[in-house]
Amino acid sequence: MKIVKQLNNNIVIASDGQGREAVLMGKGIGFGCKAGMELDMGRVEKQFYGLGSGRNAEQLGELLCRIPLEYLTLGIQIAESMQAVLKMPLNDTFVLLISDHVNFAIERYEKGLKRNNALLWETKKFYPDEFQLALDALDIIERETGIRLPEDEAAFLTMHIVNAQYGGSDSLAQDLIQVIQDVVNLVRYTYGIELDESSLDYIRFVTHLKFFLSRIFTKETCTGSEDLYNIVSVMYPRATACTKKIAAYLRQQLGYSLGLEEEGYLILHIEKLTRK
């Protein structure tokens, strides 16, 4: 690999023969190096791919420079444990973001600063599996450092996990939680009832919303048949009216127009959820 830029004596950005850039770590690998020089790969201890190229790789490389080695190691350990449960690859950018979060969370803790998460309750409710992974991460941090971070930090870590799962922006998880809460409230107020949040129908409804809304936020298109809508809109007029309110909300807030197939599935879920 050829060196693109030296970040410090221990970290460089390098390019392989296929034009892919990576941030590489190793004791002294950047000392005396200049752009265009061949890198001694035998001295490389860790490679970070999937960081993009150019300015993006440089920014993430600079982020890597400010993360203490012990917290980078923690981030790698946490990401590997999450990856084993999620059964999906988590790229090196995720490792860096988790490591950076752990670094600042511990720094805040040691200074006696508490960062409250306004969406703690909603995060626990709408993403229980991801929240449990984040709690497991707090266990790893406590085991390695002796510091027990609060649940608020688990909620912030959960958002990183959700963002990685759906491949969206850094604010994707927070946006999803807010919209899910708004849609659930629309159903609650339209019917004038309290929803049983422990019921299987409620869990299925929220799960449908999570995947359906993630497609909207990541701009995935969804096309399908209108047959389902044509049937259920006649059978369940009240659920259809509620769905029209949700469609109007999504159009106003997100600029997204629901397709009739999407409306059909929402009608079915709302009918099951509100049926007494």
Contacts in CASP RR format, 6 or more apart in sequence:
PFRMAT RR
TARGET T0000
AUTHOR 0000-0000-0000
METHOD contacts of the structure
MODEL  1
MKIVKQLNNNIVIASDGQGREAVLMGKGIGFGCKAGMELDMGRVEKQFYG
LGSGRNAEQLGELLCRIPLEYLTLGIQIAESMQAVLKMPLNDTFVLLISD
HVNFAIERYEKGLKRNNALLWETKKFYPDEFQLALDALDIIERETGIRLP
EDEAAFLTMHIVNAQYGGSDSLAQDLIQVIQDVVNLVRYTYGIELDESSL
DYIRFVTHLKFFLSRIFTKETCTGSEDLYNIVSVMYPRATACTKKIAAYL
RQQLGYSLGLEEEGYLILHIEKLTRK
1 14 0 8 1.000
1 15 0 8 1.000
1 16 0 8 1.000
1 17 0 8 1.000
1 22 0 8 1.000
1 24 0 8 1.000
1 38 0 8 1.000
1 39 0 8 1.000
1 41 0 8 1.000
2 14 0 8 1.000
2 15 0 8 1.000
2 17 0 8 1.000
2 36 0 8 1.000
2 37 0 8 1.000
2 38 0 8 1.000
2 39 0 8 1.000
3 12 0 8 1.000
3 13 0 8 1.000
3 14 0 8 1.000
3 30 0 8 1.000
3 33 0 8 1.000
3 34 0 8 1.000
3 35 0 8 1.000
3 36 0 8 1.000
3 37 0 8 1.000
3 38 0 8 1.000
3 39 0 8 1.000
4 12 0 8 1.000
4 13 0 8 1.000
4 14 0 8 1.000
4 15 0 8 1.000
4 21 0 8 1.000
4 35 0 8 1.000
4 36 0 8 1.000
4 54 0 8 1.000
4 57 0 8 1.000
5 12 0 8 1.000
5 13 0 8 1.000
5 35 0 8 1.000
5 58 0 8 1.000
6 12 0 8 1.000
6 30 0 8 1.000
6 32 0 8 1.000
6 33 0 8 1.000
6 34 0 8 1.000
6 35 0 8 1.000
7 13 0 8 1.000
7 23 0 8 1.000
7 58 0 8 1.000
7 61 0 8 1.000
7 62 0 8 1.000
7 64 0 8 1.000
7 65 0 8 1.000
8 30 0 8 1.000
8 65 0 8 1.000
9 28 0 8 1.000
9 29 0 8 1.000
9 30 0 8 1.000
9 31 0 8 1.000
10 25 0 8 1.000
10 26 0 8 1.000
10 27 0 8 1.000
10 28 0 8 1.000
10 29 0 8 1.000
10 30 0 8 1.000
11 23 0 8 1.000
11 24 0 8 1.000
11 25 0 8 1.000
11 26 0 8 1.000
11 29 0 8 1.000
11 30 0 8 1.000
11 61 0 8 1.000
11 64 0 8 1.000
11 65 0 8 1.000
12 23 0 8 1.000
12 24 0 8 1.000
12 29 0 8 1.000
12 30 0 8 1.000
12 33 0 8 1.000
12 39 0 8 1.000
13 21 0 8 1.000
13 22 0 8 1.000
13 23 0 8 1.000
13 24 0 8 1.000
13 57 0 8 1.000
13 58 0 8 1.000
13 61 0 8 1.000
14 21 0 8 1.000
14 22 0 8 1.000
14 24 0 8 1.000
14 39 0 8 1.000
15 21 0 8 1.000
15 22 0 8 1.000
16 22 0 8 1.000
20 49 0 8 1.000
20 53 0 8 1.000
21 51 0 8 1.000
21 52 0 8 1.000
21 53 0 8 1.000
21 54 0 8 1.000
21 57 0 8 1.000
22 47 0 8 1.000
22 48 0 8 1.000
22 49 0 8 1.000
22 50 0 8 1.000
22 51 0 8 1.000
22 57 0 8 1.000
23 47 0 8 1.000
23 48 0 8 1.000
23 51 0 8 1.000
23 57 0 8 1.000
23 60 0 8 1.000
23 61 0 8 1.000
23 64 0 8 1.000
23 92 0 8 1.000
24 39 0 8 1.000
24 44 0 8 1.000
24 46 0 8 1.000
24 47 0 8 1.000
24 48 0 8 1.000
25 44 0 8 1.000
25 45 0 8 1.000
25 46 0 8 1.000
25 47 0 8 1.000
25 48 0 8 1.000
25 64 0 8 1.000
26 43 0 8 1.000
26 44 0 8 1.000
26 45 0 8 1.000
26 46 0 8 1.000
27 43 0 8 1.000
27 45 0 8 1.000
28 43 0 8 1.000
29 39 0 8 1.000
29 40 0 8 1.000
29 43 0 8 1.000
29 44 0 8 1.000
33 39 0 8 1.000
47 92 0 8 1.000
48 60 0 8 1.000
48 61 0 8 1.000
48 64 0 8 1.000
48 92 0 8 1.000
48 93 0 8 1.000
48 95 0 8 1.000
48 96 0 8 1.000
49 91 0 8 1.000
49 92 0 8 1.000
50 91 0 8 1.000
50 92 0 8 1.000
50 93 0 8 1.000
51 57 0 8 1.000
51 60 0 8 1.000
51 61 0 8 1.000
51 92 0 8 1.000
51 93 0 8 1.000
51 96 0 8 1.000
52 60 0 8 1.000
60 93 0 8 1.000
60 96 0 8 1.000
61 96 0 8 1.000
63 96 0 8 1.000
63 100 0 8 1.000
64 72 0 8 1.000
64 96 0 8 1.000
66 100 0 8 1.000
66 103 0 8 1.000
67 96 0 8 1.000
67 99 0 8 1.000
67 100 0 8 1.000
67 103 0 8 1.000
68 103 0 8 1.000
70 144 0 8 1.000
71 99 0 8 1.000
71 102 0 8 1.000
71 103 0 8 1.000
71 106 0 8 1.000
72 95 0 8 1.000
72 99 0 8 1.000
74 99 0 8 1.000
74 102 0 8 1.000
74 140 0 8 1.000
74 141 0 8 1.000
74 144 0 8 1.000
74 145 0 8 1.000
75 95 0 8 1.000
75 98 0 8 1.000
75 99 0 8 1.000
75 102 0 8 1.000
76 95 0 8 1.000
76 99 0 8 1.000
77 140 0 8 1.000
77 144 0 8 1.000
78 98 0 8 1.000
78 102 0 8 1.000
78 137 0 8 1.000
78 140 0 8 1.000
78 141 0 8 1.000
79 90 0 8 1.000
79 94 0 8 1.000
79 95 0 8 1.000
79 98 0 8 1.000
81 133 0 8 1.000
81 136 0 8 1.000
81 137 0 8 1.000
81 140 0 8 1.000
82 90 0 8 1.000
82 133 0 8 1.000
82 136 0 8 1.000
82 137 0 8 1.000
82 161 0 8 1.000
83 89 0 8 1.000
83 90 0 8 1.000
85 133 0 8 1.000
86 133 0 8 1.000
86 161 0 8 1.000
86 165 0 8 1.000
88 165 0 8 1.000
90 164 0 8 1.000
91 164 0 8 1.000
94 160 0 8 1.000
94 164 0 8 1.000
97 160 0 8 1.000
98 137 0 8 1.000
98 157 0 8 1.000
98 160 0 8 1.000
101 153 0 8 1.000
101 156 0 8 1.000
101 157 0 8 1.000
101 160 0 8 1.000
102 141 0 8 1.000
105 115 0 8 1.000
105 149 0 8 1.000
105 153 0 8 1.000
105 156 0 8 1.000
106 141 0 8 1.000
106 145 0 8 1.000
106 147 0 8 1.000
106 149 0 8 1.000
108 114 0 8 1.000
108 115 0 8 1.000
109 147 0 8 1.000
109 149 0 8 1.000
110 147 0 8 1.000
114 150 0 8 1.000
114 152 0 8 1.000
115 152 0 8 1.000
115 153 0 8 1.000
115 156 0 8 1.000
116 152 0 8 1.000
117 123 0 8 1.000
117 152 0 8 1.000
117 153 0 8 1.000
117 155 0 8 1.000
117 156 0 8 1.000
119 155 0 8 1.000
119 174 0 8 1.000
119 177 0 8 1.000
119 178 0 8 1.000
120 151 0 8 1.000
120 152 0 8 1.000
120 155 0 8 1.000
122 177 0 8 1.000
122 180 0 8 1.000
122 181 0 8 1.000
123 131 0 8 1.000
123 155 0 8 1.000
123 158 0 8 1.000
123 159 0 8 1.000
123 173 0 8 1.000
123 177 0 8 1.000
124 131 0 8 1.000
124 151 0 8 1.000
124 155 0 8 1.000
125 197 0 8 1.000
126 176 0 8 1.000
126 177 0 8 1.000
126 180 0 8 1.000
126 181 0 8 1.000
126 206 0 8 1.000
126 210 0 8 1.000
127 158 0 8 1.000
127 161 0 8 1.000
127 162 0 8 1.000
127 173 0 8 1.000
127 177 0 8 1.000
127 210 0 8 1.000
130 158 0 8 1.000
130 161 0 8 1.000
130 162 0 8 1.000
130 165 0 8 1.000
131 154 0 8 1.000
131 155 0 8 1.000
131 158 0 8 1.000
133 157 0 8 1.000
133 158 0 8 1.000
133 161 0 8 1.000
134 153 0 8 1.000
134 154 0 8 1.000
134 155 0 8 1.000
134 157 0 8 1.000
134 158 0 8 1.000
134 161 0 8 1.000
135 151 0 8 1.000
135 154 0 8 1.000
137 154 0 8 1.000
137 157 0 8 1.000
138 148 0 8 1.000
138 149 0 8 1.000
138 153 0 8 1.000
138 154 0 8 1.000
138 157 0 8 1.000
141 147 0 8 1.000
141 148 0 8 1.000
141 149 0 8 1.000
142 148 0 8 1.000
142 149 0 8 1.000
158 173 0 8 1.000
159 173 0 8 1.000
159 174 0 8 1.000
160 173 0 8 1.000
161 173 0 8 1.000
162 172 0 8 1.000
162 173 0 8 1.000
162 176 0 8 1.000
163 169 0 8 1.000
163 170 0 8 1.000
163 172 0 8 1.000
163 173 0 8 1.000
166 172 0 8 1.000
166 214 0 8 1.000
166 217 0 8 1.000
166 218 0 8 1.000
167 218 0 8 1.000
168 217 0 8 1.000
168 218 0 8 1.000
169 217 0 8 1.000
172 214 0 8 1.000
172 217 0 8 1.000
172 218 0 8 1.000
175 217 0 8 1.000
176 210 0 8 1.000
176 213 0 8 1.000
176 214 0 8 1.000
176 217 0 8 1.000
179 209 0 8 1.000
179 213 0 8 1.000
179 250 0 8 1.000
179 253 0 8 1.000
179 254 0 8 1.000
180 206 0 8 1.000
180 209 0 8 1.000
180 210 0 8 1.000
180 213 0 8 1.000
182 249 0 8 1.000
182 253 0 8 1.000
183 209 0 8 1.000
183 246 0 8 1.000
183 249 0 8 1.000
184 195 0 8 1.000
184 205 0 8 1.000
184 206 0 8 1.000
184 209 0 8 1.000
186 242 0 8 1.000
186 245 0 8 1.000
186 246 0 8 1.000
186 249 0 8 1.000
187 195 0 8 1.000
187 242 0 8 1.000
187 246 0 8 1.000
187 270 0 8 1.000
187 273 0 8 1.000
187 274 0 8 1.000
188 194 0 8 1.000
188 195 0 8 1.000
190 241 0 8 1.000
190 242 0 8 1.000
190 245 0 8 1.000
191 238 0 8 1.000
191 242 0 8 1.000
191 274 0 8 1.000
193 274 0 8 1.000
195 202 0 8 1.000
195 273 0 8 1.000
195 274 0 8 1.000
196 202 0 8 1.000
199 273 0 8 1.000
201 269 0 8 1.000
201 272 0 8 1.000
201 273 0 8 1.000
201 275 0 8 1.000
202 273 0 8 1.000
204 269 0 8 1.000
204 272 0 8 1.000
205 269 0 8 1.000
205 270 0 8 1.000
205 272 0 8 1.000
205 273 0 8 1.000
208 265 0 8 1.000
208 266 0 8 1.000
208 269 0 8 1.000
212 262 0 8 1.000
212 265 0 8 1.000
212 266 0 8 1.000
215 222 0 8 1.000
216 250 0 8 1.000
216 254 0 8 1.000
216 256 0 8 1.000
217 254 0 8 1.000
222 259 0 8 1.000
222 261 0 8 1.000
222 262 0 8 1.000
223 261 0 8 1.000
224 259 0 8 1.000
224 261 0 8 1.000
225 261 0 8 1.000
226 260 0 8 1.000
226 261 0 8 1.000
228 261 0 8 1.000
228 264 0 8 1.000
228 265 0 8 1.000
228 268 0 8 1.000
229 260 0 8 1.000
229 261 0 8 1.000
229 263 0 8 1.000
229 264 0 8 1.000
229 267 0 8 1.000
230 260 0 8 1.000
232 239 0 8 1.000
232 240 0 8 1.000
232 264 0 8 1.000
232 267 0 8 1.000
232 268 0 8 1.000
232 271 0 8 1.000
233 240 0 8 1.000
233 263 0 8 1.000
233 264 0 8 1.000
233 267 0 8 1.000
236 267 0 8 1.000
236 268 0 8 1.000
236 270 0 8 1.000
236 271 0 8 1.000
238 274 0 8 1.000
239 267 0 8 1.000
239 268 0 8 1.000
239 270 0 8 1.000
239 271 0 8 1.000
239 274 0 8 1.000
240 263 0 8 1.000
240 267 0 8 1.000
242 270 0 8 1.000
243 258 0 8 1.000
243 263 0 8 1.000
243 264 0 8 1.000
243 266 0 8 1.000
243 267 0 8 1.000
243 270 0 8 1.000
244 263 0 8 1.000
246 258 0 8 1.000
246 266 0 8 1.000
247 257 0 8 1.000
247 258 0 8 1.000
247 263 0 8 1.000
250 256 0 8 1.000
250 257 0 8 1.000
250 258 0 8 1.000
251 257 0 8 1.000
251 258 0 8 1.000
258 266 0 8 1.000
END
